[in-house]
Amino acid sequence: MRTGRVRLTARLSLNDSDRAVAVLASGGRSTLADRYLARMLHQAGFGTLVTDLLAADEVGCPHDVFDVPLLAGRLRGAATWLHGLTGLPYAYVAADTAAAAAVEATAPGLFAIVSRGGRPDLASPAALAAVRVPTLIVVGSLDTRVLGRTRVAVDWMRCEHRIVLVPGAPHLLTGPPELAAVADLAREWLSARLPRTVREERPSPVRPPSPGSVLPQA
């Protein structure tokens, strides 16, 4: 995916039998946690797209990391490219500031959002109120400040939504037990909310690009 001078890469894993795709992102570069969750969701029958939202030289800039419109534009570009390539419905599984970007990046084909230790409160109230897909927000029980902000943010939401606490977990939920819990929660949430037509029909086979390919301009 190219945005101005910035070139971002993503890794797509897709089988012919996959009925939907999970798009995984954090608030900058993809992480080991994103890749772990991608493996778990892929084993559960979902295609996965793990994407960066910032270039390497942008990650150290706090302004870029918290620039929700910038992140949302890049996330939407990746999702639009993916949906055009595969025709499959997709869900966002987003962490930290990428969760706010996911709220702002709704587009055709999106069927659910999962926030992992995310900051949906950084999205605008108008964007929160405009979300129409089921949204799961997973928060560590020790992350009391973000939990309080999240509860205020979801008051704006008019879609199906749920906050789930992971006992004893801190902000980003990156430890093995926390990630295992997030993987189970995400799998259950996405599986139960697949569009009805997707549950009943198997999609036509799709040939994915090679791993690590660069996404074109959306």
N, C-alpha and C positions, 0 to 999 in steps of 0.2 A: 504494500500500500504506500503510495507516494503522496505526501502533503507538502507542497512547496518544495523546499530543498531536502525535506526529511524523507528517508526511506526506511520503512518499518517491515519487519519480517514476522511471519506467523507459521505455525506448524499445524497442518491439517491431517487428522487421522480419520479415515472414513471407509467403512465396509459397505458392500452392496445391500446388506440387510439392515443397515441403520435407518431408523425412521425419523430421526431428528438429530440436531447437532447442538452441543453445548459450547458456547464461546466463552473462554476463560481469560480474564485479564485482571491485573493489579493496577495500582496507581502509577505506573511507569513502565518498567520492564517486567516481563514474565518471571515468575519465581519457581523455586522447587516445589512449593506448595501447589501452585497452579498445575504443574506437570504431574504431581501425584494425583490430584483430583481428576485430571484428564484421564490418567490410566484407569482409575477406578470407574469413572463414568463410561469409558470405552468398553471395559469389561462388562458393564451393565447394558450394553447395546446401544449406546449413543455415540455418534460421531463427535469429534472434538476439534476445536480450533483454539490453540493457545497463541495469543497475540500480544506483542508489545504495543504500548500506547505512546511511549516516548523513545526517542533516540538516545544513544549512550551519552551524548554530551548534554542532553536536556535533563537527565535524572537528577543531577546535582543542583538544579535550580528550583528552589521552593515554589516560585511563581508558577512554573510549568506543572509541577506535581499537583498543585491545587487549582489549576486552570481547568475547571470542570467543562466549560464549553469546548475547549481544545480537545480534551480527552474524549468527550462525547462525540465530537465530529469524527475523530479517528475510529472510535468504536463503531459508530454507525456505518462508516465507510467499509470497515471489515465485514460487518454483518450483511450489508447490501451486496458486497462482492460475493460472499458465501451463498446468500439466498439466490442470487442470479446464477451462480454456478451449479448449485445442487437442486434448487427448487424445494428444499426441505425446510420445515419449520425449525426455529432455533431458539435457544434460551441463553441469557447471560448468567454466568457464574462469576461474580466480580468481587474484588476485595478492596478495602481502603477507599481511596478517592474514586476508583473505577466504579464503585457501587453508585455514587452520585452520577457518574457519567452514564451508567446503564439506565438510570431513571430518565435522563435527558435524551437518551439515544433510541427511544422506541421507534420502530420502523416496521414495514410489512414483513410478515413471517415470524415475528417475535411472539412466543407463546408463554413465557414465564421468565422471572428474574429470581436469582438467588444471590443474596449479599452475604459474604463471609467476612465478619469483622469489619464491615464497610461503614461508609459515612454517607448514607442517603440524605442526612440532614443538610449536606452541602448542595444538594439540588434545590432549585427554586421551588417555592410553594406551588406555582402554576404547573411545573413539570410533575411534581408529586401528585397533584390532583388529576393530571391528565393520564396517568398510567392506567391501562385497562387490562393488564395481564396479571395473573396471580404472582404475588411477590413474597418470598420467604427471606426473613432477615435473621441471620444467625449471629449471636453476640456472646462473647465470653462473660460469665457472671462477674468476673473481677473488673471488667471494663465499665465501671459504674457511670463515668462521665459520658461515654459514647452511648450507653444504654439510655440515659436520660434524654440526650439529644435525639436519639432514634425514636423514642416514644412521642416526642413532640412532632417529629417529622411525619410519622405515620398518621397522625391526626388529620393531615391534609389528604391522605390517600382515600380514594373511593372504590378501589379494586379489592379483590380478595387479598388479604395480607395476614402475615403471622410473624411474631417475634419468638424465637426459640433461644433459650439460654443454654450454653454449655457449661456445666458446673466446674468451678475452679479454673476456668480458662481466662487468659489475658486477651489483649486487643486483637491481634491478627490471627489467632487460632492456628499456629504453625507447628505445634508439637504433634507427635504421632497420634496420641489418643484424640486430640482435638480434631485433627484432619480426618481421622477415621469416622468420627461422629459427623463432621460436615459432609463427608462423602455419602454416608448413609442417608442423611437428611435430604441432600440434593437429589440423590437417586430416587427416593420416594416421592419427593415433591414434583420432580419433572415427569416421572413415569405416570403419576396419577393425573397429570394435567396436559398430557399430549392431546392435541386436537382429535376429535372423534374420527374424522376421516383418516387420520394417520394411523389410528389404532386398527382401523378396518381394512386399510389398503397398504400393500407393500410398494414402496416407490420403485421406479425404474432404476437399474444399476447406473451408478455415476463413477466416472474415472477421476479420482482426485489428483491434483498436482503432486509433484514429489515433495517429501518432507522438507520443511524449511524454505519453501518457495516464497518469493516476494509477491505480495498482493498488488495487483494493479490499482491505478487510481479509481476510486469509487465515484 
